[in-house]
Amino acid sequence: MSIYSFNATLENGQTYSLEKYHGKIIIIVNTATKCGLAPQFEGLEAIYREYESQGLVILGFPSNQFKQELGTGTEAAEACRLTHGVTFPMHELTVVNGSNADPLYKYLKKHAPGFLNDEIKWNFTKFIINQNGEVVERFAPKDEPSAMIPTIKKLLA
């Protein structure tokens, strides 16, 4: 099983298979527009613009798990575009922890556990997936997006 076994739903309600990104480096991040870490959107967007042509995609999954997101994925995506200039794909509101966690997030946490346990501890937890659909690294919420660049460059080499 790889990440390509899962579907995701964009903020406009369109569902697709992550197989769409086979052969690309994928960064998956749970986001929240009202979070104190929201300035990370700019860093994520800079990475996306720098490496998209080389085969990288960033997928934003808004989550209200920590009570810092707008009411819908559409509202969150619009705020990301208008406030932070985000152009990478944004998805519907996603549950990242607990028994109702999205299956994709259950998979990510199992394959890249966090410090002490596998739960997502806050917004802006970032996962890097290689070109074969394997989770290779997890970055904590306080890790700036630029901390991922060495891993991205290694995967692109």
C-alpha positions as CSV (number, residue, x, y, z in Angstrom):
1,M,0.0,0.0,0.0
2,S,1.2,3.5,-0.8
3,I,-0.3,7.0,-0.6
4,Y,-1.6,6.3,-4.1
5,S,-4.3,4.1,-2.6
6,F,-6.1,7.1,-1.2
7,N,-8.5,9.7,-2.6
8,A,-8.7,13.4,-1.7
9,T,-11.4,15.9,-2.1
10,L,-10.6,19.4,-3.3
11,E,-12.2,22.5,-1.7
12,N,-14.7,22.6,-4.7
13,G,-15.9,19.1,-3.9
14,Q,-14.1,17.3,-6.7
15,T,-12.6,13.9,-5.5
16,Y,-9.6,12.4,-7.1
17,S,-7.0,9.7,-6.6
18,L,-3.6,10.6,-5.2
19,E,-2.3,8.4,-8.0
20,K,-2.6,11.6,-10.0
21,Y,0.7,12.6,-8.4
22,H,2.6,9.4,-9.1
23,G,6.2,10.2,-9.8
24,K,6.1,13.6,-8.0
25,I,7.4,14.6,-4.6
26,I,4.3,15.5,-2.5
27,I,4.2,17.6,0.6
28,I,1.0,17.2,2.6
29,V,0.2,19.8,5.3
30,N,-2.7,20.3,7.6
31,T,-3.5,24.0,7.6
32,A,-5.5,26.6,9.5
33,T,-5.9,30.2,8.3
34,K,-6.5,31.6,11.8
35,C,-3.4,29.9,13.3
36,G,-0.4,31.8,14.6
37,L,1.6,29.7,12.2
38,A,-0.3,30.8,9.2
39,P,2.7,32.9,7.9
40,Q,4.1,29.5,6.9
41,F,1.8,29.7,3.9
42,E,4.2,32.1,2.3
43,G,7.1,29.7,2.8
44,L,5.1,26.8,1.5
45,E,4.1,28.8,-1.6
46,A,7.8,29.8,-2.2
47,I,8.8,26.2,-2.1
48,Y,5.9,25.3,-4.4
49,R,6.9,27.9,-7.0
50,E,10.6,27.0,-6.8
51,Y,10.2,23.3,-7.2
52,E,6.9,22.7,-9.0
53,S,8.5,22.6,-12.4
54,Q,10.9,19.9,-11.1
55,G,8.1,17.6,-10.0
56,L,6.9,18.8,-6.5
57,V,3.4,19.4,-5.4
58,I,2.1,20.8,-2.1
59,L,-1.4,19.7,-0.9
60,G,-3.0,21.8,1.7
61,F,-5.6,20.1,3.9
62,P,-7.5,22.7,6.1
63,S,-8.5,21.3,9.4
64,N,-10.6,22.8,12.2
65,Q,-9.3,20.1,14.6
66,F,-7.6,22.8,16.7
67,K,-10.5,25.4,16.3
68,Q,-8.5,27.8,14.1
69,E,-10.1,27.3,10.7
70,L,-12.9,28.9,8.8
71,G,-16.2,27.0,8.3
72,T,-15.6,25.3,5.0
73,G,-12.7,24.2,2.8
74,T,-13.9,26.7,0.2
75,E,-13.7,29.6,2.7
76,A,-10.3,28.4,3.9
77,A,-8.9,28.1,0.3
78,E,-10.2,31.5,-0.6
79,A,-8.6,33.0,2.5
80,C,-5.3,31.3,1.6
81,R,-5.4,32.7,-1.9
82,L,-6.3,36.2,-1.0
83,T,-4.3,36.6,2.2
84,H,-1.2,34.5,1.5
85,G,-1.1,34.1,-2.3
86,V,-1.4,30.3,-2.2
87,T,-1.7,28.7,-5.6
88,F,-1.1,25.0,-4.6
89,P,-4.2,22.7,-4.3
90,M,-6.3,23.1,-1.2
91,H,-8.8,20.5,0.0
92,E,-12.0,20.2,2.0
93,L,-11.9,20.5,5.8
94,T,-10.1,17.4,7.0
95,V,-10.2,15.6,10.4
96,V,-6.6,14.6,11.2
97,N,-6.9,13.0,14.7
98,G,-9.2,10.6,16.5
99,S,-11.5,7.9,15.4
100,N,-13.0,10.0,12.6
101,A,-9.6,10.9,11.2
102,D,-9.4,10.9,7.4
103,P,-7.9,7.6,6.2
104,L,-5.0,9.5,4.5
105,Y,-4.0,11.0,7.8
106,K,-4.2,7.7,9.6
107,Y,-1.8,6.3,7.0
108,L,0.5,9.3,7.2
109,K,0.7,9.1,11.0
110,K,1.3,5.4,10.9
111,H,4.2,5.7,8.5
112,A,5.8,8.8,10.0
113,P,5.0,8.9,13.8
114,G,5.6,12.1,15.7
115,F,7.5,12.7,18.9
116,L,6.0,10.6,21.7
117,N,3.0,9.4,19.7
118,D,1.6,9.6,16.2
119,E,-1.1,12.2,16.7
120,I,-1.0,15.5,14.8
121,K,-0.2,17.9,17.6
122,W,-1.0,21.2,15.8
123,N,-1.6,22.9,12.5
124,F,1.1,22.9,9.9
125,T,2.5,19.4,10.4
126,K,4.2,18.6,7.2
127,F,4.8,15.2,5.5
128,I,7.1,14.6,2.5
129,I,6.2,11.7,0.2
130,N,8.7,10.5,-2.4
131,Q,8.1,9.8,-6.1
132,N,7.1,6.2,-5.2
133,G,4.3,7.3,-2.8
134,E,6.3,6.5,0.3
135,V,6.3,8.7,3.4
136,V,9.9,9.7,3.9
137,E,9.8,12.5,6.6
138,R,7.6,14.3,9.0
139,F,8.1,17.9,10.0
140,A,6.7,19.5,13.2
141,P,4.4,22.5,13.1
142,K,7.1,24.9,14.3
143,D,9.5,23.6,11.6
144,E,9.7,26.4,9.0
145,P,8.9,25.2,5.5
146,S,12.5,26.0,4.5
147,A,13.6,23.1,6.8
148,M,12.2,20.7,4.1
149,I,14.5,22.0,1.3
150,P,17.4,19.6,2.0
151,T,15.0,16.6,1.8
152,I,13.4,18.0,-1.3
153,K,16.8,18.5,-3.0
154,K,17.9,15.0,-2.0
155,L,14.8,13.5,-3.5
156,L,15.2,15.5,-6.7
157,A,18.9,14.4,-7.1
